[in-house]
Amino acid sequence: MSIAITCTSLAFAWPDGTPVFEGLDVAFGPGRTGLVGVNGSGKSTLLKLIAGELAPADGTVRIAGEVGYLPQNVTLDTMLKVDDALGIAAQRAALHAIEAGDVAEKHFETVGDDWDVEERALATLGELGLGHIELDRTIGEVSGGESVLLRLAALLLRRPDVLLLDEPTNNLDLYARRRLYAAVDAWPGVMVVVSHDRELLELVDQIADLRGGEITWYGGTYSAYEEVLATEQEAAERMVRVAEADLKKQKRELTDAQVKLARRKRYGQKMWDQKREPKIVMGARKRAAQESAGKHRIMHEERLAEAKDRLDEAVEAVRDDDEIRVDLPYTAVPPGRTVLTLLDLHLAYGARVEGGFDLRGPERVALIGRNGAGKTTLLRTIAGELEPLSGEAQAHVPLRFLPQRLDVLDDELTVAENVARFAPGATNNRVRARLARFLFRGARADQKAATLSGGERFRAALAALMLAEPAPQLLMLDEPTNNLDMASVRQLTTALESYEGALIVASHDLPFLESVGITRWLLLEDGELKEITPEAVGYPF
């Protein structure tokens, strides 16, 4: 099997000295590879090193062919035209000039052999569900999810030999995800995809597990990986129990040996004191006894040390991945209390809430709808970040909003400094104690926000939200699972289960919404907010 990507002795550290890789060797060949690992393990960093977005401190990256890279956070110039974003603006202009009768040589050089570039572009947009987007529109007219698909369309049009995708389903509604799944499934070349989307990871050919700066390979899909991992962990846990039993045995034997040696020593001293044998005989016997005792003690101590080493190795083989522990503040809301009122609300970009809408008590609301429907705009309006065009949005309790882009953090400040901004009355010790529960311990709390991975950034933003004063009785989350590994999603779910305030979650992650006990489903469609039944949630949001 030919190798497309080869990383040799790769080393990388952040500017503050935090190491990410030291001597990493890995190669990716044909097929689709799912790159998995806990948040902060270096998955996105590895993709950036391969794509040339970052330079390694040491080692080399060799790639056979052209690379296409879809980053985790896609940002496109809002004034850019769609054909420019697709990388075909010059070719389109040349084609149109030729069709208009301008036969200048430069136009033919620009077009080359790609005479059907416009048709291919429209076909690719159609395959990704973007057939309604005209090539002359500007990026500012499309939603965030559509921007991701546009960037993917540009890559597919280039037909690179290697395709790198970093959390490509983030911010995509279910309809758009289906389109992306189809594109991934049909990809004929080399692909490396970083994702926490289980359905996407069921389309890969192998899993590369990045852990502790090293990669372990597993054949098959994510489900097959989980099965093998579970078997490995059961065996590793059995080895720990065996090693623990052996260590106890060696400790007992060492203690028994020490007792026997002490008895022999006392007996020998008694014989010496009573002088029952010639001095020269007793001296020889004493030296032989000391030598034997020394060997005996050393043997048992070596066995004990070996047992400790075996236990350490067995424990090392058992995964104990840290997970965030979210202790939400006491935020109980009485069942009858009005938490939020929306009245004849007309929002920027066209969405509206006709008549009145009330949220009472500790209700749990899922806000669903396709990309561009206005979910984020509605949440930002409720949070006071946007002014409504008309109408009223009034929260009657303290609220906190965790935005999709996690832009509550100042990149120039450390994690601890960011959290302290939201709770100026909290002591440094309290801030750091809270951060430790979000896995920012010691020097990690002093990392600049700009150096954080997507999952780490989420943890830091959530820590700031939870430590903020006053504690939120209305919590609003916009796509909260986007950058979390699966262990952290479970922890967030557990935390929200114990939350006693009102909750509004905008998400396309149906399993997550179902896991947090949603009591009301609101659909934002065609500019209107409608309450729907749980049975109607099959709508492709």
N, C-alpha and C positions, 0 to 999 in steps of 0.2 A: 504494500500500500504506500503510495507516494505521500510525502509529508509536505504540507503547505506552509505551516508555521513552526519555526524552531526557536525556542528561547533557551539560551545557554548561560549558566552561571549568572542569572539575572539578579541584580541588587537594586533596591530603591528605598529611599527614606524621605519623609517629609522634611521641609526646611527646618523644623524645630528638632530634627534628629530622630523622630519616631520611625523605627524601621518597619517596612512592609514586607520586603523580600530580601533574603540573603542567600545567594547561590541557587536560585530556583532554575531547575531544568525541566522543560516541558515541551512537547511537540503535539500539534493538532493536524490530523489528516483529513481525508475526504469524509463527508457525512455531516450530520448535525450533532454538535456536542453541547450538552447543557452544563454550564459552569455554575456549581452551587457552593454554598458555604455560609457561615453565619455572618451577620452584618459586621463590617470592619475587617474581614479576612483578606480583602484586597482584590475582589473580583473585578470591580470597575477599574481599579488601578491597573490591573493586568491588561484589560482590554485597551486602555489608553496607551499603555506602553507598546502593545502590538500595533495599534493604529498610528503610532508616532505622535500622539498628543502630549505624551510625557517622554522624557529622556531618562534611561536607566543610569544609576550611579556607576554601575559596572555590568559586564556581561553584554550579550548581543541578542538581537531579535532579527531573524531572517525570514522573509516571506517570499514564497514563489507565486508571483502574479500580483494583481491589483487588489487593494483592500477597500471595502466599503464599511463605514462605521456609523451606527445609529446610537448616539449618546443617550444617557438616561434622561437628561433634561434638554429637550429640543427647543432652541430659541431661533426664530427666524425674523428677519427685518420685516416689520409690518407693512412697509411701503413697497416691498419686493413683489413683483408680479409672479403668478404661479409658474409660468414657463421659465422664469429666471430661477426660481427655487428648484425646478426640475433639471436645471442645467441645459436647457435646450433653446434658450431665448435667441442666441446668435444664429443657430441653425434655422429656426423658424423665420427669423428676419430675412436670412439669405434666401430661403425657399420662396417667401412671399415676394421678394424683389425679383427673382427669376420668373415667377408666375406673372409678374406685372410687366415683363419684357426687358428687365435689366440683366444683360448677359455678361456682366463684368466677371473676370476670372476669379476675383476674391470670393464671390458668392459660391461658385462651384467648389473652391477649396474648402470653404466653411462647411458646406453640406457633406462633402466627401461621398461615401457610399450610402449614407444614411438618409435616403430620400423619403422613407416612410416614418421618420422620427415623430411627426405630429400624430400620425395614426397610432403608433406604438405608445406614445404618451397617453393618448385618450383611452386606449385599451387598458393600459396599466392602471390608470385612475379608476376605470370602470371595475376592474377586478378587485380593487381595494375599497369599493363602495363610494368612490369620489367622482362618479360620472357626472354629477350635477355641478361640479366646479369647473368653470371655464378657464382656459389657459391665460386669458387676459385679466382675470381678477387679481386683486392684491391679497397678500397674506393676511392683512388686517381684517379681512372679511370672513376668514375661516376660524373654526374653533381650535382649542389646544389639541384635542384628539385628532382633528383633521390635519393639523400641522405635523404631527408624528407620522401619519400615513403619507403625507406629501413628501416628507424626508425619506421615508422608505421607498416610495415610488421613484424618487430621484436615484436611489441606489439600484433599484431593480432595472431602471433604464440604462444605467452604466454597465450592468452585467459584470460586476467585479468577480474575481476568482475566489475571494474570501469575504464573507459577510459577518460582521461583528454586531450583535444586537444587545444593548444594555437595558434591561427592564422595558422591552418594547410595548407591553400592554398597559403600562402606567397611563392613566387618564383616558383610556379607550373604553367606550361603552361596549356592551355585549355584541352588538351588531358589528362594530369595527374590529373587535377581537376575533370574531369568526373569520373576517376577511384576512386578518393577519395570520391566523392559524393556517388558512388555505395557502397563503404565500410561502409560509415556512415549510409546510408539508411538500410543496412543489419545488422547493429550492434544490437545484442539481449539484451545486458546488460544495465548498467548505463553509460551514457555519458554526460560530461559537455564540451561544446565547446565554446571557445572565438573566435569570428570572425567578420570581417566587410564585409564578402562575402555574399551578399544577397541570392544568389542561394543556398549556403550551409545552411543558416539560414531558408530557406524554407523547410528543411528536419527535423527540430526539432519538438518536441511535446509540448514544453512550453518555454517561454522566462523569464529569471530572469534578471531584470533591476537593476544594481548596481548604486546607486546614493546617494551621501552624506553619504557614509558608511552604507547604508541600502539597502536591496533588496526587490523589489516589483515584484510579480509574475503575469504573463499574460499567459493564456492558448492559445495554438495554435502556428502557425508559425510567422515569423517576420512580414509578411503582416498583419496578424490579430492583432499583437501587435501595429503596426503603426495606424491601424484603431481605436482601443480602445484608444490609446494615443491621437490621434487627437480629438476624442470626449471629452475626459477628459480635454484637453487643452481649447477647445471651452467653456466648462462649467466653467472652472477656470477663463477664461478671462471675461465671463459674470459676475461672482461673483466679480471680481475686479471692474467692472463698477458699479455694485450695491453698493459695499462698498464705492467707491469713492463718489457716489451720496449721500449716507447716511452720510458720513463724512462732506460733504459740508452743508447738512441740519443741522447737529448737531452744526457746527460752527456758522451758521446763528442764530439758536435758542439760543445759548449761548450769542451771541452778542446782540440779542434782549432782553434777560433777563437782561443782564448787563445794557442796556440803561434804562429799566423799573425800575430797582433797584436804579439807579442813580437819576432818577426823584423822586422816593419815598423818597430818602434820602434828596434831596433838599427841597421837600415839608415839610417833618418832621422838618428840620432845620428851615424853615420859620415859622412854627407854634410855635416852641420853642422860636425863637427870639421875636415873637409878644406876647408870653405868653397869648394866648387866652383861655387856659384851665389850671386847677390847675396843679402845678408842679408834684405832685405824679402821676396824670393821664397821663401827657405827658411822664414821665419817664417810666411808665409801657408800654405805647404804643411804645416808642422808642425801649425798650428791645425786645418786641414782634416782631417789624418790623425787627430788626437786626437778631433775631433768624430765622424768616421766610426767610429773604434775604439769610442768610448763607445756609439754607437747599436748597433753590432754586438754588443757585450758585453751591453747591456741586452736586446736582442732574444733572444739565446740564454738569458739568465738568466730572462726571462719565460716562454720556452718550457719551460725546466726546471721552473719553479714550477708551470706549468699541468699538466705531466706528473705532478708529485708530487700535485697536487690530484686529478687523474683516478684515480691509483692509490689514494689515500685513500678516494675515493668507491667505487671498485670493491671494496676490502677491506671497507668498511663494509657493503656489500650481501651479503657472504658471512657466513653465520651461523657463529659460533664459540662456541656456548653452553657455558659452563663446566659441567663434570660433576664429581661427587664422585670423588675418587681414594682408595679405601679400601685402605690398606696394613695388612693384618692381621698381628699379631705372629706370630712363629714358634711354632706350637702343635702340632707333630706328635705324634700318638698312635700307638704301636705297634699293629699289627693285632690282636694277641691280648689287649690290655689291657682290663680291665673298666672302663668309664667310668661306668656308671649301673646301679643295681640297684633294682627295684621288687618288693616282696614283699607279697602279700595286702593291697593298698592300697585302703582305702575313703576316699573323699574327701567333703568337704562338698558338699552339693547332690546326693548320690546316686551319682555316678560311682564305678567301682571297677576294680581290676586284680586279677583272681583269679589265685592261684598266683604264679609268679615271672616277671619280665621283666628281661633283661639287655641292655645296649647295650655293644658291644665295639668297640674301635679307632675308626678314623675313619669310622664309619657315618654315613649321611645319612638321617634319618628324616622322613617327611612325616606330620604328625598331622592327620587330616581328620575331618569330621563336621559335622552340621548345627548351626546357631546354637542355643546352649543345651545342647549335648551335654556340655559340661564340659571342653573343650580348654584354655581359659585357666586353669581351676581346677587341672587336672593340672600345667600348666607352673608355676603359682605355688607349688604344693605341692613340686614338685621343687626350685624355687629357694629354698625355705625361707620363703616369704612367708605360706604357710598351713600350719597343722598338719593332718595327716590325722586322720580319725576313728579309724582303726586301721591297722595295717600299717606298712611302712617304705619310705621313698624316700631312697636314699643315693647322692650323687655322689662318685666316687672321685678326681676331678680338679677343678681350678679351673673354675667355670662362671660364665657371665654370661647374664642374661636381659633381653631388650629387650621390654618389655610393649607391648601393643596401644595403650594410652592414652598412652604416652610420659610417664608421670607420674614418671619418674626425675629430671626437671628441676625446680628451684626457680624459680618465675616471678619472684621478687624479685631473683634473682641474674643477672649477665650470663652470656653463653655461656662465656666464659673461666673465670669463677668456678665455674660448674657443673662444667666438665670437671676443674678443679683439685681439686674435692671428691673425685673418684674416684681421683686420683693425687696424694696429698699430697706425695710425694717428688719429683715432677717440677718442674723449674724453669719459670718463667713463659715463657721463650723456647721451651722444649720444648712446652709447652701450646699456645702460639700457632703454632708451626711445624706441629703436628699439625692444629690448627683450620684453617690455611690450605689444607690438602689436602681439607678438607670445605667449602671456599669461604667460610669466615669469616675474611676478611683485614682487617687494620688495625682500623678503627672497628667493623666488623661483629662482631668478637669481643667488643666491649663493649656489644652490644645486650642489653637485658633479655630473658629467655626468654619473658616474657609477650607480647612484640611479634612473635614469630616466626610465620611461616606454618606450615601443617601439614608441608610438605616440609622447611622449614628446621629445624623442631623435631625431625624425624626425624634429620636430619644431625647436629644438636647432641647428641642422645641417643646416636647411634651413635658419635660421636667420644668421648663420655664412656666408653662401653662398651669401645671399643678401646684407649683410653689407660689404662684401669683396671689396677691392679696387684693380684695377678699376672695375666698374660695368660690369657684363657680357653682351655681345652682342650675344653670343652663349651659350645657356643653355642646358645642357645635364642631363637628369634624368633617373636613372635606377630603375625601379619598384617603382615609388614614392608613390603609394597608399597602399603599403603593410601594414604599421602599423598605418594607419589613420582611425579614426572613420568617419562615413558617413558625419557628419557636416564639418569636416576638409577637406574631399575630395571635398565637394562643394566649400569651401573657396579657396582651391588650384586651382580648375577649374576656379573660378571667377578671381583669380589673373593672371593665365596664359592667360585668354582671353584678358586682358589688356596689356600683355607683347608685346613689339614691336620689340624684337630681334628674332633671329633664334632659333628654338627649335628642339631638338632630344629627343624623349621619347622611351625608351625600356619598354614595358609593355605587360602583358597578360590580362589587364583589358580593354576589348573592349568598354564598356560604357564610361569609362574615356577618352579613346583615341578619341572617337567620339565627346565627349563634348568639347574638347579643339581645335577643328577645324583643324584636320590633313589635310595637302595638298598633302603629298606624303607618300606612303606606301612602305617600304623596307623590303623584306623577306630574312633572312639569313638561307639558307637551303643547306645541303650537302656541306658546306664549301664555298658557293658562295652567294654574295649579289645581289639580283634581285629586280628590281622595279616591283610592281604588281598594278593592278587596285583595286579601293575600292570594286568592286564586287567580287574580288577573296579573300577577307579577311575572307571568311568563313572557310579557311584553319584552322585546329585545332591547333593553336599556343597557 
